[in-house]
Amino acid sequence: MDLTDSTALVTGGAGLVGSHLAARLLDRGATVRVADDLSKGDRERVPDGAEFVRADLTDPDDVAEAVTGDLDIVFHFAAYTDTNYDDDRELFEANTAMTYNVVERMHEVGVDRLAFTSSSTVYGEAPRPTPEEYGPLEPISIYGSSKLADEALISTHAHSYGVQSWVFRFANIVGPHQRGNVIPDFIQKLDADPSELEILGDGRQEKSYMHVSECVDAIQHVVEHADDDLNVYNLGTKTTTSVTDIADIVSEELGVDPEYAYTGGDRGWTGDVPKMRLSIERLVGLGWEPSIESDEAVRRSARELIDEIV
């Protein structure tokens, strides 16, 4: 699909990836509508030139306002994550309700292209690097379970209802304005007390981190070049960064030398996957690969967030 001069909806478009994608689409000459309830996103992050609809996507009436028949594609990025909700049932039901409402409304008004942000958490604790065809998928968190349920719903609409779909299984995406993950958490802790840093787990948790700018590049490339009814792609880097390495990078960027206090155990919280690296060979085979390795993505994000927080 050629996104140039298209008409697109970005749900969750006031968030990290959504706001960057909305800006990229505008640069391509697209007409962009952003739908967000601002529970996590920031209205100021919606780029100039995009129409904004404040919408709770668990409400079918709000979805009907956002999803209209003039759209060429919907980028469905809105979701609640582990760090947003203490209520597992509410998180699962909200995420799956949003996706069901969006695809149902698309079917009603004849919009037949959908791009969806899934997650590496659908794999659970899988061999590394994990390819897209790995199975069975056995998520170990409620968030991962909700994303897998969403993927199943989208697969059904792709194969049975003519909605061409692109599903992106993300590694850890990092960048400016982000809150609620390890990098801003370390910055905030060290800003309050530069002498000691609490680290959840044993610090050996090791995952792939991808800068949001490259994430958006990859999404655009896949949508424009992958033409199957259902296109599933991992997005990440070929390298990983440990939690202790993130602490070292953040400390170095802040110019502090704290003592590390580990809480112990091989994971930071219930449902945490200690080791994650996705295979991106399918993405490379389509003609795109990241130029920023995991450590550098963490460092760039740390610099951007320090400028905002400190």
N, C-alpha and C positions, 0 to 999 in steps of 0.2 A: 504494500500500500504506500502511495506517495503522500506524505503528510503536508507537502507544500499546498498552501491555500485551502486546507481542509477545515472543517468545522468540528471542534473537539470539546468534550466535557472532561474535566479532570476532577474527580471526587477526591477529597482530602488535599485539595490544591493549595491550602494554606500551610501545609506541612513541609517537611524537609524535601522529600523527593518530588512531591506534587508541585510545589512552587517553582522548583528548578525546571521541571518539565514544562510547566505552563509558559515560563519565560522562553524556553527553547522553541516551543511551538509558535509563539508569537514572532520569534526571529525568522521562522520559516514561512511567515505570511499567513498562518492559520488564524481563524476566528476561534477564540478560546473562552469557554465558560468554566468557572471554578465553583464547585459546591463543597461547602465545609460547614460544620456546626461550631467551629472555633473552640471546641473543648480542649484541644491540644494545639491546633494551629494558630497562627497569628494573622489577623486581617492585613497588617502592614506588609506581609510577605507575598501577598497576591500581587503579581506584577501589573504595572500600569498597562492598560489596554485590554485586560481580561474582564469580562463580565463576572460579577460575583453574586452568588445566590447562597444565602445562609440557610442551610438545609440539614435536618436530622434525617439521615438516610434509613433509619428504622421506621420512619413515618412515610407510608406510601404517598400521602398527599405532597410532602416535600419532594419526594423522588419524582413525582409527576411534573412538578415545576422545573426540576433540573434536567430531566431526560425528555427531550422533545424530538419530534420526527425529522428536524432539519440537521441533526448531528450525523457526521460521517463515522465517528468513533467515540467510544467512551473509554477513558483511562480510569479504572476503578482502583484508587489507591487508599480510600478511607478505611480505617480499621482501628480498633482498640488493641493495645498490646499488653503484654504481661505487666509492665510497669504502670499502666493507667488504671487497672482495676484490681481490687482485692477480692471481688466476687467472681469466681470462675464461671458459674452458670450465666451470669449477666454478660461476661465477656464473650462466651461462646455464642449465646443467643443473639447478642447485638451484632457480632461480626457476620454470622450466617444470615441474619435477617437483612442486613444492609445489602449483601450480595444477592440474595434472592429477590429483594425489591428492585434492584437495579436491572437484573437480567429479565425479570418479568415485565418491567416497564419497557425495556428495549424491545422485547418481543411484541408488545402491544402497539408500539409506534413505528416498528419496522426499521430500527437501528440494528445493523448486522455485523458490527466490528467491536471487539472488546479486548482491552489489554488490562491485565490484572497483576497486582503485586502479591505474590505468595512469599514463601520464606523457606530457608534451609531447615527450619524446625519441622517441616513435614517428614523429613527423613528419619528423625530420631537419632539414635546413636548408630551410625552407619560406617562402613569402611571408607577410608579416605585415600585419594580424592573420590567424592561420591558423584557418579554420573546420573543423568536424568532418568535413565531406564532402571536404576536400582529399585529393588522391591523385595519383600513387601514394605510399604511405607508404614513405620510404626512410631509416630510422634510420642514424646514423653511429657509434653506440656499442653495445657488447655489452648494456648495460643496456636501451637502447631496443629492441634486437633481441629480448631476452627478453620485454619487455612486449608487443611486437607479436605474438609467438608466443602469449602468454597470451590476448591479445584474440581471436585466431583460434580458439583452443580454446573460449573462452566463447561466441563467436558460434555455433559449431557446436552447443553445448548449448542455446543459446537458440532456435535455429531448428529443431533436429531432435529435441531431447530434452525440450522443455517447461520449461526452466529460465529463467524471466523474469530478465533481467540488466540491471544498470546499470553502465556502464563510465565511470570518471572519469579524464579526461586532465588531470593536474595541471600547473599552473605550479610555481614554486618555493614550497613551503609552509614557513613559518617560525614559530617560537614558542618557548616556554620548554622547557628541558631538552634542546634540540637540540644535537647535536655533529656534526662532520664536514662542515660546509658553511661558506660564506664568512663569515658573521657571527660565529659562535663562534671561527673560525680567526683573524679579525682581532683579536677581543678577547683571545685567549690570546697572540698575538704582541705586541700593544701592552702587555699587562700585564707581559710579560717584558722588553720594551724599548720604552719610549714614544717614543724618538727617531727610529726608523725602522720602516717597514712594507713588507715585501715583498708585491708584488701580482702574481699570475700573469697573464701576457698584457700587453696594453697599457692595461688599465683601461677600455676602451671597450665591453667586453662588456655587453650591456644586456638585462635580462630582467624578467619580471613576477613580483613577490613578493606572496604572499597569506598573511595571518595565519591560523594554524590555527583560531582561533575562527570565522572566516568560512568556512573550508573545511568545517568540520563543519556549519555552518548550511546551506550549499549542498547537501551530501550528503543531509542529512535532507529538504530541500525536494524535491530531484529524486526520491528514492525514493518520497516520498509523493504526487508529482503526475505523474510520467512513467509511462505505462502500456503502452508498446509491449513486444513480446517482447524486443527488444534496444534499450537506451537509452544512447546515447553522448553524453557532455557534457564540454566543456572547463570546467575550473575555474581561474579566475585573476582578474586585475584588468584594467581598461582602460588602465592606465598601467604604465610600466617604470622600472627603476632601474639605473644603470650600476654597475660594480664600483668605480670611483673615487668615485661618490656614496655607495656603502655605506661605503667607507673614511672619507669625510668625516663621515657620520652617526655611525659608531662612535667616531671620534676626538673629535667634539664631545660625545658622551654620556660619554666617559671623561675629558674635560677635558684632552686632550693635543693636540700639534701636530707630528706626525711628518713626516719627509721620506719621500716615496714612492719605492720602488725597484721599477720594473717589470721583469719578466723578458723582456718583448717578445713580439711575435706577436699575432695577432688572436684567439687563444683560449687558455684556461688549461691545457688538457690534451688529449690525443688523445680525440676523441669529443665534445668540448665544442661546443655550438651557440652561437656568439657572440651572436646576436640572437634573441630569442624573445618573441613576444606572441601570445596565443591570442585568437581571436574568442570572445566570450561572449554573442553575440546569441541563440543557442539557449537559454541559461540565462536571460537577461533575458526572452525570450518566454514562459518557463514561470512568470515572476512573481518571480524573485529576482535581485538584483544586489548586488555588494559595496558597502559603505559606507566601507571603509578602502582608500585608494589605496596603491600599491606603496611609495612612500617612507615613508609612515606605518607600514605593516606592518613594514618594516625597522627603523624607529626603535623601535616597541613591542617587537619581538623583541630588539633590542639592549639595551634597558633591562632586560627580563626576564632575559636571559642574563648581563648584567653583574652583576646581583644574585646570580646563582648562581656565577659564575666568579671574580670579583675579590674 
